[in-house]
Amino acid sequence: MNRRALYAWLVLSVAAGALALFAGGRVWAQLLAPTGPASPETVHDVSGADVAPVVTPVVLAALAGCVAVLATKGVFRQVVGVLVAICGGAAVVGMTRVFDDMLLLEAADLPGASVNVTVWPWLTGLGGLLLVVSGLWAAVAGKSWPGMSSRYDRADRGKPPSERSMWDAIDRGDDPT
């Protein structure tokens, strides 16, 4: 059982998701528009939600996938790991939209404006890339990680309990039902 690797994966995944989610809601670009001689430039802030509205939902889906990785085993854990990686990739693709200056300028309808990109889209992309890495890590190494406790699972699912085993359970003080 490789519990340490599972904990390291969980810390990486949650940190990557928190980074992408936090940075995705910040100001990604500033549009500087010339207005006249009295006030040379006006600043218009463009948030990440305005530029790439896909980032928040896919990062939230990736974080939900992190919980699902903890709750699953085997092949299902690998499938969820791949889905987490896909969500991280979608966040990275959404982040690249901020670098299309024409898209920002057309949306703002500011003639002669210039665009200054902040550090937040880069941090969103970093969080997305880390989600891709953590999703692939779960898909590749997740089979060896421990699953949730099977303490309350029935040991003999297929066959009904015998009359003798039920009386033995009562003698031990257990409830056989």
C-alpha positions as CSV (number, residue, x, y, z in Angstrom):
1,M,0.0,0.0,0.0
2,N,1.5,3.3,-1.1
3,R,-0.3,5.8,1.1
4,R,2.4,8.4,0.9
5,A,2.1,8.6,-2.9
6,L,-1.7,9.0,-2.5
7,Y,-1.2,11.9,-0.1
8,A,1.4,13.6,-2.3
9,W,-1.0,13.3,-5.3
10,L,-3.8,14.7,-3.2
11,V,-1.8,17.7,-2.1
12,L,-0.6,18.3,-5.7
13,S,-4.1,18.1,-7.1
14,V,-5.8,20.3,-4.6
15,A,-3.0,22.9,-4.8
16,A,-3.2,22.9,-8.6
17,G,-7.0,23.2,-8.6
18,A,-6.9,26.0,-6.0
19,L,-4.2,27.9,-8.0
20,A,-6.2,27.6,-11.2
21,L,-9.5,28.5,-9.5
22,F,-8.0,31.5,-7.7
23,A,-6.0,32.8,-10.7
24,G,-9.0,32.3,-13.0
25,G,-11.1,34.8,-11.2
26,R,-8.5,37.6,-11.2
27,V,-7.8,40.4,-13.7
28,W,-6.1,38.8,-16.7
29,A,-5.7,41.8,-18.9
30,Q,-5.9,45.6,-18.9
31,L,-7.1,47.5,-21.9
32,L,-5.5,50.9,-22.2
33,A,-7.6,53.2,-24.3
34,P,-6.5,56.7,-25.3
35,T,-9.3,59.2,-24.5
36,G,-7.9,62.7,-25.1
37,P,-5.4,65.3,-23.9
38,A,-7.0,65.7,-20.4
39,S,-6.9,62.0,-19.5
40,P,-4.3,60.3,-21.7
41,E,-5.4,56.7,-21.0
42,T,-8.3,54.9,-19.5
43,V,-7.8,51.4,-18.0
44,H,-10.4,48.7,-18.5
45,D,-9.9,45.5,-16.5
46,V,-10.8,42.2,-18.1
47,S,-11.2,39.3,-15.7
48,G,-10.5,35.7,-16.4
49,A,-14.2,34.9,-16.2
50,D,-14.8,37.3,-19.1
51,V,-12.0,36.0,-21.3
52,A,-12.3,32.3,-20.6
53,P,-15.5,31.4,-18.8
54,V,-14.7,27.7,-19.2
55,V,-11.9,27.7,-16.6
56,T,-14.0,27.8,-13.4
57,P,-16.3,24.9,-14.4
58,V,-13.5,22.6,-15.6
59,V,-11.4,23.2,-12.5
60,L,-14.3,22.5,-10.3
61,A,-14.9,19.3,-12.2
62,A,-11.3,18.4,-11.8
63,L,-11.5,18.9,-8.0
64,A,-14.6,16.8,-7.9
65,G,-12.6,14.2,-9.8
66,C,-10.0,14.3,-7.1
67,V,-12.6,13.3,-4.6
68,A,-13.8,10.5,-7.0
69,V,-10.2,9.2,-7.2
70,L,-10.2,8.8,-3.5
71,A,-13.5,6.9,-3.6
72,T,-12.7,4.5,-6.4
73,K,-10.4,1.6,-7.1
74,G,-8.8,0.0,-10.1
75,V,-10.0,0.8,-13.6
76,F,-12.5,3.4,-12.4
77,R,-9.7,5.3,-10.7
78,Q,-7.7,5.3,-13.9
79,V,-10.7,6.6,-15.9
80,V,-11.3,9.4,-13.4
81,G,-7.6,10.3,-13.5
82,V,-7.8,10.7,-17.3
83,L,-10.9,12.9,-16.8
84,V,-9.0,15.1,-14.3
85,A,-6.2,15.4,-16.9
86,I,-8.7,16.4,-19.6
87,C,-10.2,19.0,-17.3
88,G,-6.7,20.4,-16.6
89,G,-6.0,20.5,-20.4
90,A,-9.3,22.4,-20.9
91,A,-8.2,25.0,-18.4
92,V,-4.9,25.5,-20.2
93,V,-6.7,25.8,-23.6
94,G,-9.1,28.3,-22.0
95,M,-6.2,30.3,-20.6
96,T,-4.7,30.8,-24.1
97,R,-7.6,32.9,-25.2
98,V,-6.2,35.9,-23.3
99,F,-3.4,36.1,-25.8
100,D,-5.7,36.9,-28.7
101,D,-5.5,40.7,-28.5
102,M,-8.0,41.2,-31.3
103,L,-10.6,39.2,-29.4
104,L,-10.2,41.4,-26.3
105,L,-10.3,44.6,-28.3
106,E,-13.4,43.6,-30.3
107,A,-15.2,42.6,-27.1
108,A,-14.4,45.9,-25.4
109,D,-15.1,48.1,-28.6
110,L,-12.2,50.4,-27.8
111,P,-10.5,51.8,-31.0
112,G,-6.8,52.4,-30.6
113,A,-6.5,50.5,-27.4
114,S,-3.6,48.4,-26.3
115,V,-3.6,45.2,-24.2
116,N,-1.4,44.5,-21.2
117,V,-1.6,40.9,-20.0
118,T,-1.1,40.3,-16.3
119,V,0.5,37.3,-14.6
120,W,-2.8,35.6,-13.6
121,P,-3.4,33.8,-16.9
122,W,0.0,32.3,-16.6
123,L,-0.7,31.0,-13.1
124,T,-4.1,29.6,-14.3
125,G,-2.2,27.8,-17.0
126,L,0.3,26.5,-14.5
127,G,-2.5,25.2,-12.3
128,G,-4.1,23.5,-15.4
129,L,-0.8,21.9,-16.3
130,L,-0.4,20.6,-12.8
131,L,-3.9,19.1,-13.0
132,V,-2.9,17.4,-16.2
133,V,0.2,15.9,-14.5
134,S,-1.8,14.8,-11.4
135,G,-4.6,13.3,-13.6
136,L,-2.0,11.3,-15.5
137,W,-0.3,10.3,-12.3
138,A,-3.6,8.9,-11.0
139,A,-4.2,7.1,-14.2
140,V,-0.8,5.5,-14.3
141,A,0.0,4.8,-10.6
142,G,-3.5,4.9,-9.1
143,K,-3.9,1.1,-9.2
144,S,-1.4,0.7,-6.4
145,W,-2.9,3.3,-4.1
146,P,-5.1,2.2,-1.2
147,G,-8.8,2.6,-1.6
148,M,-11.5,3.5,0.9
149,S,-11.9,1.1,3.8
150,S,-13.8,-2.1,3.2
151,R,-14.5,-2.5,6.9
152,Y,-18.3,-2.6,6.5
153,D,-18.4,-4.7,3.3
154,R,-19.8,-8.2,3.7
155,A,-17.1,-10.9,3.5
156,D,-19.4,-13.5,2.1
157,R,-21.6,-11.7,-0.4
158,G,-22.6,-14.6,-2.6
159,K,-23.8,-17.2,-0.2
160,P,-26.5,-16.8,2.4
161,P,-25.4,-17.3,6.0
162,S,-26.0,-20.7,7.5
163,E,-28.1,-21.2,10.6
164,R,-25.1,-22.3,12.6
165,S,-23.1,-19.1,11.7
166,M,-26.0,-16.9,12.7
167,W,-26.1,-18.6,16.2
168,D,-22.4,-18.2,16.5
169,A,-22.7,-14.5,15.8
170,I,-25.3,-14.1,18.5
171,D,-23.1,-16.0,20.9
172,R,-20.2,-13.5,20.1
173,G,-22.6,-10.6,20.7
174,D,-22.8,-9.6,17.0
175,D,-26.0,-8.9,15.2
176,P,-26.2,-11.4,12.4
177,T,-28.9,-9.5,10.4
